[in-house]
Amino acid sequence: MGDWSAIGEQALVYDLGPVTIGERVTVSHRAHLCAGTHDYRDPAMPLLKPPITIRDQAWICADAFVGPG
């Protein structure tokens, strides 16, 4: 997490895979960052953990969902 960045109340950072947050980023309250999913094409539904990268000066608004990759 970069300098001058903030994560709001009740935000969820589900970091099964790497989550990188740049500088001067705001992740607003109740936002959900989910760095995990399943391969729906495989009957075994294996867990996948692609990264999430939020670049400098981004704003993730309240109640937003950000998925992996």
DSSP file (Angstrom, degrees, kcal/mol; ACC not computed):
  #  RESIDUE AA STRUCTURE BP1 BP2  ACC     N-H-->O    O-->H-N    N-H-->O    O-->H-N    TCO  KAPPA ALPHA  PHI   PSI    X-CA   Y-CA   Z-CA
    1    1 A M              0   0    0      0, 0.0    21,-0.2     0, 0.0    22,-0.1   0.000 360.0 360.0 360.0 128.3    0.0    0.0    0.0
    2    2 A G    >   -     0   0    0     19,-1.8     3,-1.1    20,-1.0    23,-0.1  -0.174 360.0 -73.4 -79.1 170.6    1.5    3.3   -1.1
    3    3 A D  T 3  S+     0   0    0      1,-0.2    21,-2.5    20,-0.1    22,-0.2  -0.279 113.7  15.5 -61.4 145.9    1.9    6.6    0.8
    4    4 A W  T 3  S+     0   0    0      1,-0.2     2,-0.3    19,-0.2    -1,-0.2   0.710  93.6 133.6  63.1  24.8   -1.2    8.7    1.4
    5    5 A S    <   -     0   0    0     -3,-1.1     2,-0.3    19,-0.2    -1,-0.2  -0.721  34.6-166.4-101.5 156.4   -3.6    5.8    0.7
    6    6 A A  E     -a   26   0A   0     19,-2.4    21,-2.4    -2,-0.3     2,-0.5  -0.994  17.5-151.0-144.9 148.4   -6.6    4.9    2.8
    7    7 A I  E     -a   27   0A   0     -2,-0.3    21,-0.2    19,-0.2     3,-0.1  -0.988  29.4-132.4-119.8 124.0   -9.0    2.0    3.2
    8    8 A G    >   -     0   0    0     19,-3.5     3,-1.6    -2,-0.5    22,-0.2  -0.101  35.2 -70.3 -74.4 170.0  -12.5    3.0    4.5
    9    9 A E  T 3  S+     0   0    0      1,-0.3    21,-1.4    20,-0.1    22,-0.2  -0.280 116.1   8.6 -59.4 141.1  -14.5    1.4    7.2
   10   10 A Q  T 3  S+     0   0    0      1,-0.2    -1,-0.3    19,-0.2     2,-0.2   0.589  88.4 146.7  61.8  14.6  -16.0   -2.0    6.5
   11   11 A A    <   -     0   0    0     -3,-1.6     2,-0.5    19,-0.2    -1,-0.2  -0.551  40.1-141.9 -73.3 147.6  -14.0   -2.4    3.3
   12   12 A L  E     -c   32   0B   0     19,-2.9    21,-3.3    -2,-0.2     2,-0.7  -0.959  17.7-173.7-117.9 122.0  -13.0   -6.0    2.6
   13   13 A V  E     -c   33   0B   0     -2,-0.5     2,-1.2    19,-0.2    21,-0.2  -0.895   6.6-171.3-113.3  98.2   -9.7   -6.8    1.1
   14   14 A Y  E     -c   34   0B   0     19,-3.2    21,-2.7    -2,-0.7     2,-1.3  -0.747   7.1-173.4 -93.9  92.6   -9.9  -10.6    0.4
   15   15 A D        +     0   0    0     -2,-1.2     4,-0.1     1,-0.2    -1,-0.1  -0.450  34.2 138.1 -98.3  63.0   -6.2  -11.2   -0.5
   16   16 A L  S    S+     0   0    0     -2,-1.3    -1,-0.2     2,-0.1    20,-0.2   0.895  84.5  28.5 -65.1 -39.6   -6.0  -14.8   -1.7
   17   17 A G  S    S-     0   0    0     18,-0.8    18,-0.2    -3,-0.4     2,-0.1  -0.601 118.1 -64.4-107.3 175.4   -3.8  -13.5   -4.4
   18   18 A P        -     0   0    0      0, 0.0    34,-2.5     0, 0.0     2,-0.5  -0.365  45.0-162.6 -65.3 137.5   -1.5  -10.4   -4.2
   19   19 A V  E     -e   52   0C   0     32,-0.2     2,-0.5    -4,-0.1    34,-0.2  -0.985   6.0-171.4-121.4 119.2   -3.3   -7.0   -3.8
   20   20 A T  E     -e   53   0C   0     32,-2.8    34,-3.1    -2,-0.5     2,-0.5  -0.948   2.2-169.8-114.3 127.2   -1.2   -3.9   -4.6
   21   21 A I  E     -e   54   0C   0     -2,-0.5   -19,-1.8    32,-0.2    34,-0.2  -0.974  14.1-146.1-119.9 123.0   -2.5   -0.5   -3.8
   22   22 A G    >   -     0   0    0     32,-2.5   -20,-1.0    -2,-0.5     3,-0.6   0.197  35.3 -62.2 -73.5-165.5   -0.6    2.5   -5.2
   23   23 A E  T 3  S+     0   0    0      1,-0.2    34,-2.9   -22,-0.1    35,-0.3  -0.559 113.3  11.4 -85.0 147.1    0.0    6.0   -3.8
   24   24 A R  T 3  S+     0   0    0    -21,-2.5     2,-0.4    -2,-0.2    -1,-0.2   0.874  88.5 152.2  54.9  43.8   -2.9    8.4   -3.0
   25   25 A V    <   -     0   0    0     -3,-0.6   -19,-2.4   -22,-0.2     2,-0.5  -0.826  33.0-155.1-102.5 141.2   -5.5    5.7   -3.5
   26   26 A T  E     -ab   6  59A   0     32,-2.1    34,-3.2    -2,-0.4     2,-0.7  -0.979   7.9-172.1-116.4 122.5   -8.9    5.8   -1.7
   27   27 A V  E     -ab   7  60A   0    -21,-2.4   -19,-3.5    -2,-0.5    34,-0.2  -0.939  28.4-142.6-107.7 105.5  -10.8    2.6   -1.2
   28   28 A S    >   -     0   0    0     32,-3.1     3,-1.7    -2,-0.7    35,-0.2  -0.070  31.0 -66.6 -71.2 168.6  -14.1    3.8    0.1
   29   29 A H  T 3  S+     0   0    0      1,-0.3    34,-1.3    33,-0.1   -19,-0.2  -0.197 116.6  10.2 -59.0 142.2  -16.3    2.2    2.8
   30   30 A R  T 3  S+     0   0    0    -21,-1.4    -1,-0.3     1,-0.2   -19,-0.2   0.518  87.1 146.2  66.0  10.5  -17.8   -1.2    2.1
   31   31 A A    <   -     0   0    0     -3,-1.7   -19,-2.9   -22,-0.2     2,-0.5  -0.434  39.2-144.1 -68.6 153.7  -15.8   -1.7   -1.1
   32   32 A H  E     -cd  12  65B   0     32,-2.9    34,-2.8   -21,-0.2     2,-0.6  -0.969  15.3-172.5-127.6 114.5  -14.9   -5.3   -1.8
   33   33 A L  E     -cd  13  66B   0    -21,-3.3   -19,-3.2    -2,-0.5     2,-0.6  -0.941  11.2-174.8-104.8 116.4  -11.5   -6.3   -3.3
   34   34 A C  E     -c   14   0B   0     32,-2.8     2,-0.6    -2,-0.6   -19,-0.2  -0.902  14.8-178.8-121.5 103.8  -11.5  -10.0   -4.1
   35   35 A A        +     0   0    0    -21,-2.7   -18,-0.8    -2,-0.6     2,-0.3  -0.324  61.1  74.2 -96.7  50.5   -8.3  -11.6   -5.4
   36   36 A G        +     0   0    0     -2,-0.6     2,-0.3   -20,-0.2    13,-0.2  -0.978  45.5 149.1-158.3 148.0   -9.7  -15.0   -5.7
   37   37 A T  E     -F   48   0D   0     11,-2.1    11,-3.1    -2,-0.3     2,-0.3  -0.891  36.0-107.4-159.0-174.2  -12.0  -17.0   -8.0
   38   38 A H  E     -F   47   0D   0     -2,-0.3     2,-1.2     9,-0.2     9,-0.2  -0.949  27.6-112.6-128.0 150.6  -12.5  -20.5   -9.4
   39   39 A D    >   -     0   0    0      7,-2.1     3,-1.5    -2,-0.3     6,-0.4  -0.704  30.9-172.1 -81.1  96.8  -11.9  -22.0  -12.8
   40   40 A Y  T 3  S+     0   0    0     -2,-1.2    -1,-0.2     1,-0.3     5,-0.0   0.657  78.4  66.2 -67.7 -16.0  -15.6  -22.6  -13.8
   41   41 A R  T 3  S+     0   0    0     -3,-0.1    -1,-0.3     3,-0.0    -2,-0.1   0.680  90.9  72.1 -79.1 -16.5  -14.4  -24.5  -16.9
   42   42 A D  S X  S-     0   0    0     -3,-1.5     3,-2.5     1,-0.1    -3,-0.0  -0.876  79.2-140.9-101.4 124.6  -12.9  -27.3  -14.8
   43   43 A P  T 3  S+     0   0    0      0, 0.0    -1,-0.1     0, 0.0    -3,-0.0   0.762 103.8  59.5 -56.4 -24.6  -15.4  -29.6  -13.1
   44   44 A A  T 3  S-     0   0    0     -5,-0.0    -4,-0.1    -3,-0.0    -3,-0.0   0.605  98.6-142.8 -78.5 -11.1  -13.1  -29.6  -10.0
   45   45 A M    <   -     0   0    0     -3,-2.5    -5,-0.1    -6,-0.4     3,-0.1   0.916  22.1-157.7  50.6  54.1  -13.5  -25.8   -9.7
   46   46 A P        -     0   0    0      0, 0.0    -7,-2.1     0, 0.0     2,-0.2  -0.260  20.4-102.8 -63.9 150.0   -9.8  -25.2   -8.7
   47   47 A L  E     -F   38   0D   0     -9,-0.2     2,-0.4   -11,-0.0    -9,-0.2  -0.527  34.6-162.1 -72.7 134.2   -9.0  -22.0   -6.8
   48   48 A L  E     -F   37   0D   0    -11,-3.1   -11,-2.1    -2,-0.2   -31,-0.1  -0.928   7.6-166.3-116.0 144.4   -7.3  -19.2   -8.9
   49   49 A K        +     0   0    0     -2,-0.4   -13,-0.1   -13,-0.2   -14,-0.1  -0.422  15.7 170.6-130.0  58.7   -5.5  -16.3   -7.2
   50   50 A P        -     0   0    0      0, 0.0   -33,-0.3     0, 0.0   -34,-0.1  -0.359  37.0-105.6 -66.9 151.6   -4.9  -13.6   -9.9
   51   51 A P        -     0   0    0      0, 0.0    18,-2.7     0, 0.0     2,-0.4  -0.261  18.2-141.3 -76.0 162.6   -3.5  -10.3   -8.5
   52   52 A I  E     -e   19   0C   0    -34,-2.5   -32,-2.8    16,-0.2     2,-0.5  -0.997  17.3-172.2-118.2 129.3   -5.3   -7.0   -8.1
   53   53 A T  E     -e   20   0C   0     -2,-0.4     2,-0.6   -34,-0.2   -32,-0.2  -0.980   5.9-170.7-124.1 119.5   -3.3   -3.9   -8.9
   54   54 A I  E     -e   21   0C   0    -34,-3.1   -32,-2.5    -2,-0.5     3,-0.1  -0.946  22.2-141.5-109.1 116.8   -4.8   -0.5   -8.1
   55   55 A R    >   -     0   0    0     -2,-0.6     3,-1.1   -34,-0.2   -33,-0.1  -0.177  34.2 -64.1 -78.4 168.6   -2.6    2.2   -9.6
   56   56 A D  T 3  S+     0   0    0      1,-0.2   -32,-0.2   -35,-0.1    -1,-0.2  -0.111 115.2  11.5 -52.9 143.4   -1.7    5.6   -8.1
   57   57 A Q  T 3  S+     0   0    0    -34,-2.9    -1,-0.2     1,-0.2   -32,-0.2   0.677  89.3 146.6  63.6  24.5   -4.5    8.2   -7.5
   58   58 A A    <   -     0   0    0     -3,-1.1   -32,-2.1   -35,-0.3     2,-0.4  -0.533  37.1-149.8 -85.8 156.8   -7.4    5.8   -8.1
   59   59 A W  E     -b   26   0A   0    -34,-0.2     2,-0.7    -2,-0.2   -32,-0.2  -0.988   5.0-164.6-127.3 120.9  -10.7    5.9   -6.2
   60   60 A I  E     -b   27   0A   0    -34,-3.2   -32,-3.1    -2,-0.4   -29,-0.1  -0.927  28.9-137.3-102.0 112.2  -12.6    2.8   -5.5
   61   61 A C    >   -     0   0    0     -2,-0.7     3,-1.8   -34,-0.2    -2,-0.0  -0.094  31.2 -69.3 -74.0 168.5  -16.1    4.1   -4.6
   62   62 A A  T 3  S+     0   0    0      1,-0.3   -32,-0.2   -31,-0.1    -1,-0.2  -0.239 117.3   6.8 -56.8 137.7  -18.3    2.9   -1.8
   63   63 A D  T 3  S+     0   0    0    -34,-1.3    -1,-0.3     1,-0.2   -32,-0.2   0.561  93.1 147.7  66.5  11.7  -19.8   -0.5   -2.2
   64   64 A A    <   -     0   0    0     -3,-1.8   -32,-2.9   -36,-0.1     2,-0.5  -0.410  39.8-142.1 -74.8 152.9  -17.8   -1.2   -5.4
   65   65 A F  E     -d   32   0B   0    -34,-0.2     2,-0.5    -2,-0.1   -32,-0.2  -0.976  13.9-172.0-115.3 129.5  -16.6   -4.7   -6.2
   66   66 A V  E     -d   33   0B   0    -34,-2.8   -32,-2.8    -2,-0.5    -6,-0.0  -0.982  12.1-160.8-121.4 118.5  -13.1   -5.3   -7.8
   67   67 A G        -     0   0    0     -2,-0.5   -32,-0.2   -34,-0.2   -30,-0.1  -0.353  30.4 -74.1 -93.1 176.0  -12.4   -8.8   -8.9
   68   68 A P              0   0    0      0, 0.0   -16,-0.2     0, 0.0    -1,-0.2  -0.273 360.0 360.0 -71.3 153.4   -9.1  -10.5   -9.6
   69   69 A G              0   0    0    -18,-2.7   -17,-0.2   -20,-0.0   -34,-0.1   0.446 360.0 360.0  83.3 360.0   -7.0   -9.8  -12.7
